[in-house]
Every structure is written in structure tokens, then in C-alpha cells.
Amino acid sequence: MKKEIPVLYSEKSSCCACGACVNVCPQNAIAMKEDKSGFVFPFIDNELCVSCYKCTKVCAYQNVSEKNTPLKTWVAVCRDKENLKNSASGGVFYTLAYKTVSEGGCAVGAGFDDDFNLNHIIASNVGELKKLQGSKYTQSSTGLIFREIKEKLVSGEKILFSGCPCQVAGIKSYLAKDYDNLITIDLICHGVPSNKSFKDYIKSIESKQKVKINKFLFRDKRYGWGKNGTAVTTDKKEIRVLSSASSYMYYFSNGLINRENCYSCKYASKNRPGDITIGDYWGIENEHSELLKEGIIDESKGVSVIIANTKKGIEFIENNSDLFILYESAFEKAARGNGKLNHPTSYNEKRSAIIELYEKEGWKAVDNRFN
């Protein structure tokens, strides 16, 4: 009798690549593979598959409707000036992660390796934690980290997990129960380009400038609280990366190189999977101008929004309130300047042309098209 092989997705727009199916497979029959544009999708080895269908059942993106709604919203800026300087916005994640690690727990988030592969990693000390700091505008791989996290949770270790909303939903579905020692943070996500396209973009800079890049800051606060960054070479040379003049940063900011599901993402709403949602408090000058006028916060150094979606999330923030300058706000106020709390990035027909060009001729051709 011929065995029935599960169908993980019928269209690319129904897969977010969270990795839950890879982690749950008891036969290790599923692996992520790149398509022509570098976006990863799960593929099943038919020889290894035993048709248990755990992979299709664990898919939160296709099967789970998020029912959380915002319970409490704050304006937040961390009190540690060094942490604030090195963070993308108000320093919320790193501050909470540092506290968790210093108390013997672990923080989980996305960090680059030496070849600019972005992977979710578990940080159990401050040295590892530094890799998680700052924004990364490309998709991270979760690999088999959900399995490692479950082992730590079962053993009683405290875990702070951060990621895109789809990744948070993925690990929650994989774990299949709530752990008191797990706090989840989902990021206000604008969509994710493929990691391959980012690495090819780095290579294009290296080729044009005749340098070797070993560090990339997507947002460098020396240029203010915004979306301008810096590429750092092996000989310490700094190359300023303006969001308006960089092909990758411009196309990302305008939603032209995201993976397909990002344009219909159900998490770009008030129904969030994380205990906490964090991001930039864009529009702070309109929603809480009194904080700026009175000098309580300095907008140029970055300001975060924290949204607690569960009682556990509220307790976690309130128990760590001494680490931040905190002011209560409202979800509606934060959502006015953060479109991705209301709806996903709109699809633009230019995306098809850019992705097709990239698939056929590589990032150099995409860069030439931009310039």
C-alpha cells in the first residue's frame, strides 16, 4: 500500500518557514531548502517519512487563530545609556535579556555568524548575548532550536524567546503547552527578505568597494534614531549605509523583497502570539509630545513601545519596571505610527520584477536596477 506523504503547504504564501515542522518530525525527515531567490521552505524526504502528520498538525501559521488582544501598552526607554546606544530603538529586548541571563536563564534570538548567516541562537552569557542586540532585516533560521529550548524548559531553566511573530507562534505550537518559565517576545515585523539576498548584497558592496565586511549595523544611532546603518570592514573602515541610497535597505523598507507570506501575514494585527510585543514607538512626537517637551525622554536616542498581550507579559514588565523609563500609553496610539500593528505590508507589482531579476542575474543586477 502506497503511503500518503503530508502536504506541508499548497502555495508559498501559506508557509512562513518558522521551522516547527522540522523540529516536530520524529524521523528527521524534513529539511529547509532554498528556492531560486533564497527563501527557505520545508521539504519532506519521502523515504524517511512515516506519515504521522505531526508536521501538518503543528503548523500554527495555517491552523491556529491568535486570540490574544493588547492588555497594556507602554512607552519605554531603558535606563542603561550604553545599552540604549547599542540598541535599535529603546533597548527593551537587550535589557530584559541581560536581566534573564544574569539571573541564570537563557535568552533566545537571532544572531549572525562570521559569514552573515542569521540563525536563532541560545545565549547563556553576556558574550553570546551581544550577538542578539540590534535589528536584523533578513530572515533567521530556527534550525532545531525548538528542541533545545524544550529540553531546557523541562529541566526548569528560564527562557526568554524573541523572534518574528510567526516564529513565536511556531515555538508555542511545537511546545503544545504553556511553561511558566518561558516568556515570549514577538517583534513588530515589516516582513523578511531572504538571508541569501542579504549575503549577496554584502558581496556586492565588497566587490564595488574592494573591501571585506565583517560587521553590519542595520541601524546606527550615531546618525540618529532612524534606519541608516553602517558596514564595517576587516580593517576597521566604516561605510555609511543610507536607507534611501542602499538597494537592499530601500527595497526592504518599501516591502519589495519580502517572502510571499509576509504580504498576507495574519500576525500584522492586534492579535499577537507573544506574551509581549516590542518595536519602535514611531509617532511618539504626536502621541506623547509631553514626554519630549518635558525632557523626560530624548527621541533621538530611540524609543520603544511595549505591548503586553498576556497576564504573564504584564507581570514580567512590571517586575522589571525599574530597568526602564516607563509611561503607560494605549495600543491605539502605538498603532497609528506602526502600520504593521494594523495590517501586513501591501504587495507591490514591482516585487515580482525585482525577485525575477535576482533569480536570473543575481544581486548585482538588482543593485544596477536601483542605481
C-alpha positions as CSV (number, residue, x, y, z in Angstrom):
1,M,0.0,0.0,0.0
2,K,1.4,3.4,-1.0
3,K,1.9,5.7,2.0
4,E,0.4,9.2,1.9
5,I,3.0,11.9,2.2
6,P,1.8,15.0,4.0
7,V,1.5,18.3,2.0
8,L,3.1,21.0,4.1
9,Y,1.9,23.9,2.0
10,S,-0.1,24.3,-1.2
11,E,1.2,27.8,-2.0
12,K,4.3,29.6,-0.9
13,S,2.1,32.3,0.7
14,S,0.9,29.7,3.3
15,C,4.4,29.0,4.7
16,C,6.4,31.3,7.0
17,A,9.4,29.0,7.5
18,C,9.1,29.1,11.3
19,G,10.7,25.6,11.5
20,A,8.1,24.0,13.7
21,C,7.5,21.1,11.3
22,V,11.3,20.5,11.0
23,N,11.6,20.3,14.8
24,V,8.5,18.1,15.4
25,C,9.3,15.4,12.9
26,P,10.3,12.2,14.8
27,Q,12.1,10.8,11.8
28,N,14.1,14.0,10.9
29,A,12.5,13.7,7.5
30,I,12.0,17.4,6.9
31,A,14.7,19.9,5.9
32,M,14.6,23.6,4.9
33,K,15.8,24.2,1.3
34,E,16.2,27.4,-0.6
35,D,14.3,28.3,-3.7
36,K,15.8,30.4,-6.5
37,S,15.5,33.6,-4.6
38,G,16.9,32.2,-1.4
39,F,13.6,31.9,0.6
40,V,13.6,28.6,2.5
41,F,10.7,26.1,2.6
42,P,10.4,22.7,4.2
43,F,10.8,19.6,2.1
44,I,10.0,16.0,3.1
45,D,12.2,13.1,2.4
46,N,9.6,10.5,1.3
47,E,11.9,7.6,2.2
48,L,12.1,8.7,5.8
49,C,8.6,9.9,6.3
50,V,6.2,7.6,8.2
51,S,3.1,9.7,7.5
52,C,2.5,10.6,11.2
53,Y,1.2,14.0,10.1
54,K,2.7,15.7,13.1
55,C,4.2,18.3,10.7
56,T,0.9,19.5,9.3
57,K,-0.8,19.5,12.7
58,V,2.0,21.7,14.3
59,C,1.7,24.4,11.7
60,A,0.4,27.5,13.6
61,Y,0.5,29.7,10.6
62,Q,-2.1,27.6,8.8
63,N,-4.1,26.2,11.7
64,V,-4.0,28.5,14.8
65,S,-6.0,31.7,15.2
66,E,-4.4,34.1,17.6
67,K,-6.9,35.3,20.2
68,N,-4.6,37.5,22.4
69,T,-5.5,41.1,22.4
70,P,-3.5,44.0,23.9
71,L,-3.9,44.3,27.6
72,K,-1.4,47.1,28.4
73,T,0.8,49.4,26.4
74,W,3.8,51.5,27.4
75,V,6.3,53.9,26.1
76,A,9.7,52.5,27.2
77,V,13.4,53.5,27.2
78,C,16.0,51.5,29.1
79,R,17.9,53.4,31.8
80,D,21.3,52.0,30.9
81,K,22.8,54.5,28.5
82,E,25.3,52.1,27.0
83,N,22.6,49.5,26.2
84,L,20.4,52.3,24.8
85,K,23.2,53.5,22.5
86,N,23.8,50.0,21.1
87,S,20.2,49.0,20.6
88,A,18.0,49.8,17.6
89,S,15.3,51.6,19.5
90,G,14.7,51.9,23.2
91,G,16.8,48.9,24.3
92,V,13.9,46.8,25.7
93,F,14.9,43.4,24.4
94,Y,18.6,43.5,25.4
95,T,17.8,44.9,28.8
96,L,15.3,42.1,29.5
97,A,17.6,39.5,28.0
98,Y,20.6,40.8,30.1
99,K,18.5,40.5,33.3
100,T,17.3,37.0,32.3
101,V,20.9,35.8,31.6
102,S,22.3,37.4,34.7
103,E,19.8,35.5,36.8
104,G,20.9,32.2,35.3
105,G,18.4,31.9,32.5
106,C,18.8,32.0,28.7
107,A,17.8,34.4,26.0
108,V,17.0,33.3,22.5
109,G,17.1,35.5,19.5
110,A,18.7,36.0,16.0
111,G,22.5,36.4,15.6
112,F,24.9,36.4,12.7
113,D,27.7,34.0,12.3
114,D,31.0,35.1,10.6
115,D,29.5,34.5,7.1
116,F,26.4,36.6,7.8
117,N,24.1,33.5,8.1
118,L,21.4,34.6,10.5
119,N,20.4,31.9,13.0
120,H,18.4,31.8,16.2
121,I,20.8,31.0,19.0
122,I,20.6,30.4,22.7
123,A,22.6,32.9,24.8
124,S,23.5,31.9,28.3
125,N,26.2,34.6,28.9
126,V,26.7,38.2,28.1
127,G,29.3,37.5,25.4
128,E,26.7,35.4,23.4
129,L,24.0,38.0,24.2
130,K,25.8,40.7,22.3
131,K,25.1,38.8,19.1
132,L,21.4,39.2,19.6
133,Q,21.5,43.0,20.0
134,G,20.2,45.3,17.3
135,S,17.9,44.9,14.3
136,K,18.5,42.4,11.5
137,Y,16.5,42.9,8.4
138,T,16.6,39.4,7.0
139,Q,15.1,36.0,7.8
140,S,16.7,33.9,10.5
141,S,16.8,30.1,10.6
142,T,15.5,28.4,13.7
143,G,17.1,25.1,12.8
144,L,16.4,22.6,15.5
145,I,16.5,25.1,18.4
146,F,12.9,24.4,19.4
147,R,14.0,21.0,20.6
148,E,16.9,22.5,22.6
149,I,14.5,25.1,24.2
150,K,12.1,22.4,25.2
151,E,14.8,20.4,26.9
152,K,15.8,23.5,28.9
153,L,12.3,24.3,29.8
154,V,11.6,20.8,31.0
155,S,14.7,21.0,33.2
156,G,13.4,24.1,34.8
157,E,15.6,26.8,33.1
158,K,14.1,30.2,32.5
159,I,13.9,31.1,28.8
160,L,13.3,34.5,27.1
161,F,12.4,33.8,23.5
162,S,12.3,36.6,20.9
163,G,11.5,36.5,17.2
164,C,9.2,37.4,14.4
165,P,5.5,36.7,15.4
166,C,5.4,33.6,13.1
167,Q,8.4,32.2,14.9
168,V,6.8,32.8,18.3
169,A,3.6,31.2,17.2
170,G,5.8,28.3,15.8
171,I,7.5,27.5,19.1
172,K,4.3,27.8,21.1
173,S,2.6,25.3,18.8
174,Y,5.6,23.0,18.9
175,L,5.7,23.1,22.8
176,A,2.0,22.4,22.9
177,K,1.7,23.7,26.4
178,D,2.4,26.8,28.4
179,Y,5.5,26.8,30.5
180,D,5.7,29.2,33.5
181,N,9.5,29.5,32.9
182,L,9.0,30.8,29.3
183,I,8.4,34.4,28.2
184,T,7.9,35.1,24.5
185,I,8.5,38.4,22.8
186,D,7.3,39.0,19.3
187,L,8.8,41.9,17.2
188,I,6.8,44.3,15.2
189,C,7.9,42.8,11.9
190,H,7.8,44.6,8.5
191,G,8.4,41.3,6.6
192,V,11.6,39.4,5.9
193,P,13.9,39.3,2.8
194,S,15.8,36.0,2.3
195,N,19.1,35.6,4.1
196,K,20.7,34.7,0.8
197,S,19.7,38.1,-0.8
198,F,21.3,39.9,2.2
199,K,24.5,38.0,1.9
200,D,24.6,38.7,-1.8
201,Y,24.1,42.4,-1.1
202,I,27.1,42.3,1.3
203,K,29.1,40.7,-1.5
204,S,28.1,43.4,-3.9
205,I,29.4,46.1,-1.5
206,E,32.6,44.2,-1.1
207,S,33.0,43.9,-4.9
208,K,32.4,47.6,-5.5
209,Q,34.4,48.9,-2.6
210,K,37.2,46.3,-2.8
211,V,36.9,45.5,0.9
212,K,35.9,42.7,3.2
213,I,33.0,43.3,5.5
214,N,32.8,41.6,8.9
215,K,30.1,43.6,10.6
216,F,26.9,45.2,9.5
217,L,24.7,47.6,11.6
218,F,21.3,47.9,10.1
219,R,20.7,50.9,12.3
220,D,23.4,53.1,13.6
221,K,22.3,55.7,16.2
222,R,25.2,57.9,15.6
223,Y,23.1,59.1,12.7
224,G,20.0,59.5,14.9
225,W,17.1,57.2,15.6
226,G,16.2,56.0,12.1
227,K,17.0,53.4,9.5
228,N,20.5,54.4,8.4
229,G,23.3,51.9,9.1
230,T,27.0,51.1,8.8
231,A,29.1,48.4,7.2
232,V,32.4,47.8,8.9
233,T,35.4,46.2,7.1
234,T,38.1,43.9,8.4
235,D,40.5,46.9,8.5
236,K,38.0,48.9,10.6
237,K,36.9,51.1,7.7
238,E,33.3,52.3,8.1
239,I,30.9,52.5,5.1
240,R,27.8,54.5,5.8
241,V,24.6,52.8,4.6
242,L,21.8,55.2,3.9
243,S,18.3,53.6,3.7
244,S,17.5,55.9,0.8
245,A,20.7,55.1,-1.1
246,S,21.2,51.4,-0.4
247,S,19.4,49.0,-2.8
248,Y,18.8,46.4,-0.1
249,M,17.7,48.8,2.6
250,Y,15.5,50.8,0.2
251,Y,13.8,47.7,-1.2
252,F,13.3,46.2,2.3
253,S,11.9,49.5,3.7
254,N,9.4,49.6,0.9
255,G,8.4,46.0,1.2
256,L,9.7,45.0,-2.2
257,I,11.8,41.9,-1.3
258,N,9.9,40.1,1.4
259,R,8.9,36.4,1.3
260,E,5.5,35.8,-0.1
261,N,3.6,35.1,3.1
262,C,4.6,38.4,4.6
263,Y,2.1,40.2,2.3
264,S,-0.8,38.3,3.9
265,C,0.6,37.9,7.4
266,K,-2.1,37.4,10.0
267,Y,0.2,38.5,12.8
268,A,0.3,42.0,11.5
269,S,-2.6,42.9,13.6
270,K,-3.6,43.4,17.3
271,N,-3.8,39.6,17.7
272,R,-0.2,38.8,18.6
273,P,1.2,35.4,19.7
274,G,3.8,36.7,22.2
275,D,3.4,37.5,25.8
276,I,4.9,40.8,24.9
277,T,5.2,42.7,21.6
278,I,8.0,45.2,21.2
279,G,9.2,47.6,18.5
280,D,9.9,51.3,17.8
281,Y,7.4,53.8,19.0
282,W,7.1,55.6,15.7
283,G,5.0,58.7,16.1
284,I,5.9,59.3,19.7
285,E,6.2,63.1,18.9
286,N,2.5,63.1,18.1
287,E,1.1,60.6,20.7
288,H,3.2,61.7,23.7
289,S,4.6,65.1,22.9
290,E,4.6,65.9,26.6
291,L,7.4,63.4,27.3
292,L,9.6,65.2,24.7
293,K,8.7,68.7,25.7
294,E,9.4,68.0,29.4
295,G,12.7,66.3,28.5
296,I,11.6,63.0,30.1
297,I,12.9,61.1,27.1
298,D,15.2,62.0,24.2
299,E,13.6,60.9,20.9
300,S,16.9,61.0,19.1
301,K,18.3,58.1,21.2
302,G,15.4,55.8,20.4
303,V,12.0,55.0,21.9
304,S,10.3,51.6,22.2
305,V,6.7,50.5,22.6
306,I,5.9,47.5,24.8
307,I,2.6,45.8,24.4
308,A,1.6,43.1,26.9
309,N,-0.7,40.6,25.4
310,T,-1.0,38.2,28.4
311,K,-1.1,38.5,32.2
312,K,2.3,36.8,32.2
313,G,3.6,39.6,30.0
314,I,2.2,42.3,32.2
315,E,3.8,40.7,35.3
316,F,7.1,40.4,33.5
317,I,7.3,44.0,32.6
318,E,6.0,45.3,35.9
319,N,8.5,43.1,37.8
320,N,11.3,44.7,35.7
321,S,9.9,48.2,35.6
322,D,12.9,49.7,37.4
323,L,15.1,49.0,34.4
324,F,13.1,51.4,32.2
325,I,11.7,54.8,31.9
326,L,8.1,53.6,31.5
327,Y,4.9,55.6,30.7
328,E,1.5,54.0,30.1
329,S,0.2,54.5,26.6
330,A,-2.6,52.9,24.6
331,F,-2.5,50.3,21.8
332,E,-4.4,52.7,19.5
333,K,-1.8,55.4,20.0
334,A,1.1,53.0,19.2
335,A,-0.7,51.5,16.2
336,R,-1.2,54.9,14.5
337,G,2.5,55.1,13.8
338,N,3.1,51.4,13.5
339,G,1.2,50.2,10.5
340,K,2.2,46.6,11.0
341,L,0.1,46.5,14.1
342,N,-2.9,47.0,11.8
343,H,-2.1,45.3,8.5
344,P,0.7,43.5,6.6
345,T,2.9,45.2,4.0
346,S,0.9,45.8,0.8
347,Y,2.0,43.8,-2.2
348,N,3.6,45.9,-4.9
349,E,3.9,44.6,-8.5
350,K,7.5,45.8,-8.6
351,R,8.3,43.0,-6.2
352,S,7.8,40.4,-9.0
353,A,10.2,42.2,-11.3
354,I,12.9,42.6,-8.6
355,I,12.7,39.0,-7.4
356,E,12.7,37.6,-11.0
357,L,15.8,39.8,-11.8
358,Y,17.5,38.5,-8.7
359,E,16.8,34.9,-9.6
360,K,18.1,35.3,-13.1
361,E,21.1,37.6,-12.7
362,G,21.9,38.0,-9.0
363,W,22.0,40.9,-6.7
364,K,24.5,42.9,-8.8
365,A,21.7,43.2,-11.4
366,V,19.2,44.3,-8.7
367,D,21.7,46.8,-7.5
368,N,22.2,48.2,-11.0
369,R,18.4,48.4,-11.4
370,F,18.2,50.5,-8.2
371,N,21.1,52.8,-9.3
